[in-house]
């Protein structure tokens, strides 16, 4: 699932429809794309407050450092792991397969 956020270098300034069109045409995404949210600060969406607290950064901080931070969540809603932005979905494949 994708959650656009404009808190990182103002890279998502468009409307939800524009962001979806860009991601689909440029990157061929097939996963659900949700409305733009905030992931850090006082206005952070409750989902991201939950994810950040459940799986802090390696240094113990909880803030999302950059776009494309990923979280692996099992079927029961337990946050299994946090992945830094440069980790690709393909690199997570083996861990994802274990949860099926």
Buried (B, 14 or more C-beta within 10 A) or exposed (E): EBBBBBBBEEEBEBEEEEBBEBBEEEEEEEEEBBEBBBBBEEEBBEBBEBBBEBBEBEEEEBEBEEBBBBBBBEEEEEBBBBBEEEBEEEEBEEEEEEEE
